[in-house]
């Protein structure tokens, strides 16, 4: 599983190659993996995880196949040891007192004893930390004939159970009134282990509880002399000189005087703070740092760093600041609001500057790609003037501002890309992020139950790029500390591990202009508020939460960054005060709006009941689950009888609601399956044809279609709120990506295939949209054009009623002008008889809404649909869709009969890509195809992800709602 990746955003150059330390990549050793009793001994690799090496050796099958999540549980219950003979390193190692060798691990998952040449080095218990150890003495005096490096990994599941039996292990009760910990497959242990939460199961993914050395590791030999062997050319090689290891380099860019409790002065100078975590075997009295930005022709004077002591046991942290006038660099913006402008900052650390013009032979030069921006999270009360003049509902603000300007956050939530980190493909991550941009998103929330996403393939052994891609593409990243859906104990052995974890990751991410905040965790504030009112000792849990999330983590994060804010939780009631930081909890005035919110409602009958949608400042989670496509099921189902909606294998891959224990198959899956099937039956024609595979495919697609219809309706509602009293300025759908082929809330499948929702977001996240708001209670219909632009937008809206045969009944055109982040009323009517075309039944007609506007000097268009009754009861007509394939995978779709409701084109198995409208240039799929108005789309393939590079155009499949009940 060893992979080498091209260095992307961090390039380390050595001015004097022979002055660099010798760096040995531990992936070059011959590794062995064995289980505890020695009955399994197979070749191992690094970076890797036990499941992957067992699969490579033929001991197990692909973990994601079939029911292997269940049949391979024995791997989780065993302890696994990786061992490698150090001879390839020691045979070239010259041992003397002027040398020191450091063992560097960028990521161990999770509970492990490390032994080097027979000597115990360390016991580790945190997946999210980088570990560095001095092993010099062990090299010179191995124990007996032991010349091995050994990483003995303990089952995280059994470790967690053992911890819960400690006398100081706190009990977290789950009662009918409150669950203090959400349990999935492996219960009651997540809060005790600093490991990816969803490794133990989640309602959208499997529970493999993997273990291994999942990121690169190295031996770094420092020497007091400057004559060294050349350094390794590994892409993620540690940054060194002959006698210095730069264990960390943090770059924080902010405005002079900026702090989280006050708005930054946008005209103030920029401050570039560079902080180094240094280990050195020599002392240096007067080291300097020189910073330069070649694109701006700016170079600092040599900046005094402060003396570097001899210290190889822990990092010495030293910093320099450099000021740049505000007007010199261009600002970084998300792609929909400007240009994501990046610069290359050259950082040269000279430990012993000489008398010449250039740096000395022992200097270290790094080039860091970064950008200049300010980001704020506004949480203070709206002023009386704003309430009076803008009609804002009283309460607190809760929205972001980029470079001093409030904007609408449009996006989704990110989960881990694979159950096994070490095999995540960089090209797959890039595809997901580029897909987000293509669908109009400007923000991704990095969910706090997964992994701290890496900067890039090189930095801290990241293996793939995430934040650097966000910087490049122009998409904001909401970051979270890894605490999720559980109360957490205040325990000394946990806190001493959590502090360096948080500091390391905050310092690493600082350089990225895409980062917008650090939230303390996911959905925990609501849990503790319920515990406080429901449990007899509820105040105890509230006090612990305040200590950890209001005080402890807040202080750690803000001691490491001046550029981004901290919030206690992803979903929060906000603050009473920012300085000092005091949470609001339930302390508010009835009728006021505080904090942000989320929505999950699995009663399908309320899916489009607008009165059930929250009225809030910002909605950071909302979603509904759906099936993956038939094509994704083909990747994992092994038998023909599996291809039905409620087959045992399909249901085993529905973890919603979760089992809460190791019961298999999930005894609660029928509830999750019913939520999907009842939604389809309520709002769409119920799939059922004489072809069982077609019926299953239509079921899968119909669950996706309902999911998209539901989410698009919610997004439109929240975007509408930007111009109303709630001043809603954010909607983040749960979720963007998938971790496997199973039932989930995703918009993009595990392979990279777009679901219907992904195309739905390309429409509703357009800059200017038009949408209907129907209230059946009083039979009122409001149609609004909505804009998220900073400037006033003008255009025209067209409303056209059609019957299902495709006949246009009547049409009206209305000009509009939309102020900043606001709406324009297009139509308002009450009473269905008045709203419908005269003489027509609600089952026989539907309304097409189009908008055309000038946005950023370009013509922008968008459309949406209103059906007066559920499509399950509409009198659909056979659309008789014809598809003509043209050159370069273009397809022209024509309705020769009636309306093709939700016409959908599928690309074949083995292909990954999306369809783009050849007229607008925008992604397009899932629309109403009208007779006489053809659509021509082109399939844009991902050559890196597709296993079939030249598919047969005849294998592309068209479907619509008509095919739910007809071949």
N, C-alpha and C positions, 0 to 999 in steps of 0.2 A: 504493500500500500504506500510505498515511498513515492512522493511526487516532488518534482522540482518546478517552481513557478517563476515566471519572469518578474523581476522587480518593477513595481509600478510607480508608487508615489515617493518612496524613500530611496535615494541613491547615496550610498556611502563610498566616498573616494578616499584613498590613502595617498597622501602627497609623497610619502616615502615608503614604498611597499615593504622593504625589508625592516621598517620600523614598526610594523604591525605585529600584534600578538599572533601566536599560532592558534588557529581555531579548527577544531576537529569536529566534524559533523557525526553525531552518534548514529545516524542512519546508515553510515558506512560499515558499522559492525554487523556481525552475523548474529542475529537474535534468535532465541528459542523461547517458545511459550509452553508452559506446563501448568496443569491443574494441581490442586493441593496434594492429592495422593499419587501423582505421577503416572496415572493411567493414560493420560493424554500428553504427548510431547510432540509439538509441531514447530515448523519454522515460524518465527515472528517477524515483526517489522516495526519501524519507528519513523514517523508517527503512525499510530494505528490504535485499534481497540480489539479486545479479545474476540468478539464476535466476527470481526472482519478477517482476522488471521485464521480462525477456525473455519470460516467459509472458504478462504483461499486454500486451505489444506484439505478440503473435502469432508471435514468432520460434521459440518452442518450445511444446510442449504441457505440460499439468500434469505436473510431474516425477514424481508418484507413480503415474501411469497406466501400465499395461502394462509394457513393458520400457524405459521412458524413462530409468531409472537407467543403462542401458547406452548407449542411443542419444544421450543428452545429455552424455556424458562430455567432449565437446569444450569445453563451457563451463568445465569444471575446468581444462583445459589452457591456456586463454587468460588474458590479463591484462585487467582491466576498470577503467575510469576513470569516476568520477562527477564531473561539472562543473556548476557553477551560477554564473550571473551575480549578483554581489553588489549590483547597483544598487538593488533594493528595500530593501536595508539602508543603503547609502551615501547614497542621496538624502535621507535624513532624519538622517544622522549629522553632527553638528557637531564638527569636529576642532579641539581645542585642548589645551593642555598640562595642563589640569585633568582630562582624561578618559583613561581606559584601557579598552580593549576586550579581553575574554578570549574565546577560542574554546574551547568545552567540548564534548567528545565523551563520551558515556556508554558507547559500545561500538563498536569497529571490528573487523571480522572479515576479515582479521587482519593481513596484511603490507601496509603502505601507506605511500606518501609523500604528505604533506599540503602543498599549496602555497596560499598566500593572496596574492591580488593580485600574482602572479608571484614571490613570495618563498618559498623553502623554509621550512617551519615545523618539520616533524619527520618522521622515519621511525619508524613504530611496528610492533610485532611481538607484541602480546599482546591477545587477544580479551577478556580478563577484567578489563581495567583501565579506569579513567576517566582521560581525558587533558584537561588544561587548559593553554592557551597564551596568552601575551600577544601580540596581533597589532596593537597600537596603531601602532607605527612603520610597519607595512606598509600600513595604511590611509592614512597621510599621504603615502606615497611609493610608489605602485604601480609595478611594472616595465612601462614602456611603456604600452600600452593594456590591459594585462591587469587586468581587474576581476573575476576569477573566484576561486571557492573550488574547489580540485581535490583529489580523493582518488583517487590512482592505486594500485589494488590489484594486487598480484602474486599469481600462482597459488601457493597455499599448497603444493600438491604439488611444483611445480618448485622453489620456495624450499627445501622440505625436502630435496629431492635435492641441491641446491647446497650446503646446510649439511653434509650427510654427506660431501662431498668436501673440506671444509676440512682442513688438516693437523692441527688440534687436535680433530677430531671423533672421538670414541671409537667403537670397534667393539663391537657387542653381538651375540655369536654365538648362533645357534640350532643345537643339536646333537641327536642322538637321545636324549640323556639330560636335556637342559634347554633350554627356550626362554627366553631372556632378554628377549624381546619378543614378545607375541602380535601377529601380523600378520593383517590382514583384507584388504580390497581394495587399499588403497594402503599398501605395506609400508615399514617401516624409517625413517619420518619423524616419527611422532607425538611421540617423546620430545624432538624438537628444536624443536617449535612449541607455543606457549602458545595452544592452540586446542582446541575440543571434540574429544575423542578419537574419538568415534563418527562424527564427520564423515568420517573416513577408512574407515568401514565397521565393522560389528560383526556378531556372529552372529545378531542379531535385527533388524537394520535396514540401510538403504541407505547408500551412500557417495556423497554429493553434493559434499563439500568446498566448501561455499558461501563466498562472499565478499561484503562490503558494509558499509555503515554500518547496523548492525542494531538500534541503539538511538537514541533522540533525540539531537539536538545543538543547541547554542545559541551565539549571540553575546551576551555580557553586558557592557554598558558601565557602568563605574563612574565616578563624578564626585566631585570634592572639594566641589562645591556640592550643596545639597540640593534644588535645583529640577531635576527630571528628568522625562522623559516617563514615563507610567505603564508599569508592567511588563506583560509578556505574561500572558495568562490561561491559558496552556498548563498542563495538569494536572501535568506533570513538570518544571515550571519550576524552575531553580536558585533557591536561597534567598539573598536579597540584602537589603542596604540600599543607600543611594545610593553608598556608598564601600566596602562590604564584601561579599565573596562568601563565604558559608559553603559551602565545597566539600564538607565532611563534617560530620555531627553524629552522634556515637556515644553511645549510652546503655548502660551496663553496670550491672546491679543485682545485688548480692551481699551476703553477710553480712560484718559487720565481722570482720576477721582471716581471711577465707576464702582458701584456696589449694588447688590441685589435689591436693596430697599429704596433706591432712588433712580429716577430716569437718567441715563447717561447724557452728558452734554455732547450733542452731535457735532459741535464745532471744535471740541477739545482735541488735543493731540492723541494719536494712537500710542499705546504702550505695548511693546513686545517684551514679554517676560519669558526668558529661557531658563529652565531649571534642569540641572543635571543630577542624576544619581550616579555617583562615581565610586569605583573601587580601584585602589592604586597600591602598588607595592613599593612606591617611592613617594617621598614628600616633595611638594612643589610650593615654593614660597609665594611666587607672584605670577600665577597663571593668568592669561587673558583670553577673552572671547571677542572675536570680530564677526559682525553680522553684516550681510549685504543682500540686496535685492537687485540682481542684474537688470531686470526689466525696467526698474525705476532709476537705475544708475545711482543707487544709494549704497554707501558703505559706512559703517560706524567707525569711530576710533576704537583702538583696542580697549575693551572694557575690563576692568579689574574684577576677577571672579572671587577672590579670597583664597587663602592658602588651602591646598589639598593635602590632607594628612595621609600617612600610611594607614590604610584600613581596607582589608579584604574580607572581613567577616560580615560587614553590613555596608549599605550605601551611605556615603556622605553627600548631603544635598546642598548645592551651591547655585546661586542665581545671578543673572544680570538683567538689566532693563535697558531698553533702547526706545527713544521717543521719535515718532515720525509725524510731521504736520498732517492734519486731517485731510487737506486737499490733495495730497500727493498720490495716494493709491486710489484706484477705483474700488467701489464697494462690491461685495459679493451679494447676490440676490438669488432666491429660488428662481427656476427657469421661467415660471409663468409671470414673474413680476420684474424681470430684468435679466441680467447676464450673471452667471456664476463665475465671476472673475477670480482667477487664481494667480498666485505669484510663487516663485521659487526663492525661498529664504536660505541662503548659504550660511551655515554656522561653523565657525572654525574655532576649536578649543586648542590653545597653545599652552601646554603645561609649563614650558620653560622658554619664554620668548627670548630670542637673541637680540643682537644689535643690528641685524640686517633689515631689509625692507620686508621680507616675507616671513611666513611662519617657520618655526624650527622643524627639525626632522621628526620629532615626536608628536606633532600636532595631528588633530583629528578633524576632518571636514565632513559635514553632513549637509545634504540639501533637502529641505522640507517644503513640500507643496502646501500652501495655505491660502487664506483669504481674509479680507477685512470686512467685518460686519458687526453691528450690535444686535442683540436679541433680548427682548424683554418678555416677561410674563406678567401682565398687568393684573393685579389682584386687589387693588385698593377700591374703596367705595366710589360709585359714580357721584359726581358733584350735583348739587341742587340745580345748577344752571343746565347741566346736561339732561337731567331728568325732566326739567321744565321745557327746554327748547327742542329736545329730540324725542320726547315721549318715552324715555327709557324707564322700564320698571325699576324701582329702587333696589339697591343691593350693591354687591361688589362686581367689579369687572372680572372677567376670566378669559383672556385671549392674549395672543402673542403680537408683538410688533417687531418688524425687521427694519433696522436702520431708522428707528423712530416713527415708523408708520404702521398702524394697525392693518391687518390683512386677514383674509379668510383662509383658514387651514383646511385643505381638502386632501383626504388621504385614507390610509388603511393601517392596520396593525401587522407587524412582522413577527413570525415565530421562527424557531430554528429550521434550517433548510433540509436537515436530514437527521434521523436519530443518531447517526454516527458522524461526529464532527470531522474526523480525520479524512473522510471520503467526500466531503462537500466539494463540488466542482466550481471553480471560479467563474466559468462561463455560465453556469446555471444561475448563480447569484446575480451576475450582470444582467442576464435576461429578465429576471424578476424586477430588478430596479428600473431597467429601461422600459419594461412594460408599465410600471407605475407612472412613469413620465408620459408615455403614450396615451394613458387613460386620463390625463389631466390632473394627476395628483401632484401636490407640492410638499407633502409631509408623510413620513412613515414613523409610526410609534414602535420602538424596539421593546417588545413586551417583557415585563420583569419576571417572568417565570422561565425564561430560556437562558440564553448565553449573552455575555457581554460581546456584542458583535466586534469583529476585528477592525483595525484601521486599514490594513492592506496585507498582502501576502508576506511582506518582509517584517514589518514592525511586530515585535514580540511573537514571532512565529505564527502570524495570523492565518497563513495558508491560502486565504482568499481576501479580496478587497470588499469592504463594506462602506465604512465612513469616507474613505477616499473616493469611492464611486459616487456617494451622495454629494461630496464636494464638487466633483467633476460634472455630474449630470444636473446639479442644481435642484436637489430635493432635500428638504429639511428632515432631521432625524431627532425624534423625541427619545431620550435615553432614560433607562431605568436601572436602578440597582436590583439585584436578583433576590427579591423577596416577593412571594406571591400567594394570595388566597389562603393565608393562615396567620394566626397570631404567632409571635416568635418569642422564645425565652430570653431573658436577660441572664446570660451565663458567661462566666469569665473565659472559659476555653473557647467559646464561640466568638466573643467580642475581640479577643486578641488575634483571631484569624481574620475577622471581618474588616478590621481597620486597615491593614496593609492591602487587602483585596480592593477596597473602595479607593484608597489613595492611588494605587497603581493604575486602575482603570480610568479614573478621572484625569490623572495626569496624561495618560496616553491619548485620550480622546480630545483633550484641550485644543490641539492644533487644528481641529476640523471646524470650519465655519458652518458646516451643515448642522452641527449639534445645537439644539435649542434649549434643553434643560436636562436636569437630573431629577427624576422622581424617585422617592424612597422605595417604592414597590408597587405592586399591583393589587388593587381592590381590598386593601387591608383596613383602611379607615372605616369603611362601612361595617366590616366584621366586628371591629372593636367597639363601635358605637352600639351595635346590637348586643354584644356581650355585656356592655356596661349597664344596659337597662334590663337585660333578661336574666343574668346570673347573680346569685347572692353576693359573690365576691367580684362582681364585674368591675368595680373601681380598681381592683388589683391589675386586671388586664389593661385597663385604660392607662394606668400609671406606667406600666411597662411599655406600652405603645408610645406614650409621650416621651419617655426616656430615649427609646431607640430611634423613632422616626422624626420626632420634633426636635430633639436636642442632639443626640449622639451623631447620627448620620448627617444631619444638617450641618453641624459644625465641621465634620471631616470634609465634606464636599466643598463647602465654601472656604475652607482653609487652603484648598488646592486650585481654585479657579475664581477669577473675578469676572469672567465673561458670560457665564450662563447662570440662570436661577436654579433654585432647589425647591421642590414641593414634596410633601410627605408621602403622597400616594397618587396613583394614576387618576383615581376618581376621588374627589375631595370636596368638602364643604368650604374650603378656602381658609383664610386667616383672619384673626382679629388684629394682628400686628405683624409687620415684616421685620421690624427692628425694635425690640427683640422679636424673634420668630415665635408666634403664639397661634396655635390652630383654633379655628372657630368651633368645630364640631357642631353641636345642636344650638349654639348660642346665636340666635338670629331673630329677626322680626317676621312674624307671619306675613306672607304675601310678597316678601322680598326674595330676590334670587341671589344665591351664593354658589361659588365654586363651579364645578362642571358636573356632567351626568352621563348616564349610559342607559340603554334600553335593550332588554331581551324579553320577548313575549312570544311564546310558542302556541298561543291560542290562535289558530289560523283565521278564525272568524273576525279577529280584531286586527288582522294584518294591515288593512287599509283604513281602519277607523282612526282618523286624524286626532280624535279627542283622546286617544291612548298614547299619542306621541309626546315625549317630554318637551316642555318649554324651558329651555336652559341656555346658558351663555355659550356652552361648548359641549359637544357630545363625543366622547373619546372612545366609546365602544358601542356598537349595535350590530346585530347580525342575525342570520338564520342559516341553518345547516342545509346542505344538499349533497346529493350523490356525486361522485366523480363520473366522468363520461364512460360510455361502453368501452372506449379505447383504453382508458386507464385500467378498467377492470380486467381487460385482456392481459395486462402486464402481470397480474397476480392471481387470477382465478385459474384453477388447474383442471376442472372437470365441467362438462357441459351442463350438469344439473345445478351448478353454482350460479348460473346466469338468470336468476330471478330476484325480484325485489326483496323478498324475505327468505332467501336461501340461508342456510346455517352459516356459510362462510361470509356472505355479505353482511349478515347481522352481527357476526363476530367482529367485524371491522367498523361497527357503529358503537362508539364508547359514550354515547350521550343518551340519557344521563349515565354517569360513570357507575361502575359496579360498587366502588367503595371498598373493595377487597379483591382477593384473587379468584373469585368465582369466574368460571368460563364455560360457555360464552357469556358475555355480559347479560345478566338477567334483566337489566333495565333497557336493553336495546329495543324491545318492542315499543316502548314509549317514544323513543327518538324516531323510530321508523314511522310510527303513527303520526307524529307531528308533521313529517314530510308528506306522507300519503294523504292525510286529511287536508293539508294545504293545497295539494294538487287537485284533489277531488272538489274542494270548495271553489276554486278560482279558475280551473282549466278543465277541458274535457279529460275524463278519466282514461288513461291509456289502456287499450285492450284491442288486440288484433289477432289474426290467425297465425301470425309469425311470432313465436315466443321471443326470439332475439330482438325483433323490432319492438315488441312490447316492452322488453326490459330497457332497450336503448331509449325509447320514448319516456319511460318512467324516469330514467336518470336525467335526461335533458329537461323534463318537465319540472323536476325538483330544482334544477338550476334556474329555470325560467322564473318560477315563483320566487326563488331567492332574489333574483335580480329585480323583479317587479317590486318586491317588498322594500329592498334596500334603496332603489331609485326613488320610491315614494318618500322614504324617510329622509334621504339626502335633500330632496327638493323642499321638504318641510323645514329642515334645519337651515338651509340656505335662505329660504323665505324669511326666517327669523332675524337675519342681519338687518332688515329694514323695519323690524317691529320692536316692541318693548323689551324683549329678551336680548336684543342685539347679539344674536348668536353668530359667532365668528369661527366656528370649527366643527367639522364632522369627520370622524375617522372610523371607517367601516372595520368590523371584525370579520374576516381577516384577509390578508393578501395572498400568502403563499401556503403551500401544503408540506407536511413532513412525511406523508406516505399516501398510498392509494386507498382511501377510505372515506367514510362520511365525515365531512368537515364544513367549516364556515368559509372556506377559501374562495378567492376569485380566480386563482391560478392553480392548476393541478400540479402534482408532484413532478411530472415530466416537463412542465412548462406550458402545457396546453391551457389556453384561455377558456374559462367558463363563461356562461352568458353574463354573469355579473361584471366581469372585466370589461366587456363591451358596453354594458349598461352604464358603467362609470365614465366611459369616454364621452357619453352624451350628457349625463347629469353633472359632471365635473367640467363641462365646457365653460368658458368665461361668461357667456350669456346663454341663458336657458329659458324655456317656457314650459310651465307645468300647470296641470289642473289640481284644484283642491276641492274635493267633493265631500259634503257633509250630508249623509243620507237622512239624518235625524230631522232636519228642516228642509231637505232637498235644495240645498244651496250649492252653487258652483261658482268658484272664483278662479280665474286664470291670470297668472302673473308672469311677467318677464323679469328675470332676476340677473343681476350682474355682480361680479366680484372685482370689477376694475376700480382702480383709484380715480379714474376720470369719468365724467358723465358719458354715457353711451347712448347713442341714438340708433333707431332702426325701425323695422316694420314687422308686425306679426300677422300671420294669416291663419284663420280658423276655417276648416272645411269639413262638413258633415258628409259621410259616405254611407251607403248601404253595403252589406257584405258581398254583394255581387260586383262591387267596384264602381258603382254609379255615384258621381258627385251630386249631392242634393242641393247644397247651398254653400256659399263661402263669403267671408268678410276679411278685409285687410285693415289693420289699425297701426298708425305710427306710434312710436313711444320714445321717451327719453328717460333713462334710468340714472339717478344720482349715484354718487360713490357708495359702493357696498349696499345696494338697496334694490327695490322692486319698482315695477311699473304695472298698474292695473290694466289688463287687456280686456277682461270681460267679467261681468258679475250678473248672476241670475238666480232666481228662486222659483221653485216649483218645476218638477220634471216636465210637466206638460208645456211649460213656457220655454224650457231649455231645449227640448228636443225639436227637431224639424217637424213642422205641422203635419199631422196625420201619420206619423211613424211610431212604431212600437220600439221600446228600449232595447229589445233583443235583436232588432234588425239593423241598427245603426251604430256608428262610432265616429269620434271626432279626431281629426288630424290637426295638430298645432305645430306651426312652423315659425321660426324667428330668424330674421336676417339682420345683422348689425355690423358696424365697422368697429373692429377691435384691433388696436395696435397697427392701424393703417392697413388692415386686412379685412376682407369680408368673412364673417363668421356666421355659420348656420347651425341650427339645432332643431330637433323635432321631438314631440312626445304624443301620446295617444290617450284618449279618454273613452272608456266603454261604460255606458250607463248601468249595465248589469254585469255580473260575473261572466267571464268567457265560457264558463261551464254551461251557461244557459243561453249563450248567444247563438243565433241561427247562422252558423258558419256555412260557407259555400266552398266546394272543391276549387282550390286555386289553380290546379293544373299547371304547376310550376315547370317551366322549361329552363334548362341550363345549357348554355353554349360555351364551350371551352375555347379560349383564344390563345394567342402566344403569351409566353412568359407567365403562365399560370393565371391568366385573367379569365373570369367567368362572368357572363352576362345572364342575369336571372330575369325571367319574364313570367308574369301571372297571366295565363291564357284563359282562366276561368274567373273565379272570384278573388277576394282579398286573401293573400297569403299571410295570415296572422302569425307574427313572430317567425318569419322566414329565417332559416338558419342553415349555414353551409358548414359542413364538417370536413376537415382535412384528414387524410387516412392515417392508419397506425404507423408509428415510426417517424412521423413528421411533427415538428414543433414550429409554430409560426402564428401569424395572424393575418386577417383579411383587411385590406385597406380600400376605401372607396376611391376609384380612379378620378372622380371629379373633385372631391374635397381634399383628398390626400390624407384623410383621417381614418382610423380603424373603424370598421363597420361590419356588424353581423347582428342578427336578431332584430328584425324590423318588420313593419307592415308593407308587404309588396303589393302595389296597386296595379291593376291591369292598365296598360298603356304607359306606365312609368317604370321603365326597366332600371335595374341596378347593375352596374359593372364593378366588380371588385377584383383585386389582385392578391394572390397569396404570397406573403413575404415570409420566407423560410429562415429559420435559424440553422445555418449550416453546422454550427458547433454542437447543437443539441440533437439535431435530427439524425436518426440512424438510417433513414431512407432519404437519400439526397435528390433523387429524381422520381418522384411518385407519378403514377399514371393518373392523368386528369380524370379518367373514368372512375377512379376510386374515391373521388370527392363526392360526398353525399349531401343532398339537400333534404330538409325536413321542415315542417311547420306544424301548427296545432292540428291541422287536418289529419296528419299522420298518427296522431294519438289513437285514432279510431278507424283509420283506413290504411290499407297497404299502399 
